[in-house]
């Protein structure tokens, strides 16, 4: 049986990906949640992954390009991105979003996510 675990975000290491992007992440065996902090102008290059992704904007705004379509997400809006669909983002403002993935992003856990690191 899986272990039940209570986690406080304050205890989770904030990882600096670049001068404009940082994140915190918590994950189990099959799901992952990440807090993403993007400074205005930050760019997340086009990429795709096996995981389904839910991106929920807590504050700020992102312009996403998903399968060639531009979508602006603002505070309290959520976008569902299916598995293997190419997507990219630009922060239109300082933005804090929560990303939920299933299955977990093993590339993030291992640090094998060079597209985010600059």
Buried (B, 14 or more C-beta within 10 A) or exposed (E): EEEEEEEEEEEBEEBEBBEBBBBBBBBEEEBBBBBBBBBEEBBBEEEEBEBBBBBBBEEBBBEBBBEEEEBEBEBEBEBEBEEEEEBBBBBBBBBBBBBBBBBBBBBBEEEEBEEBEE
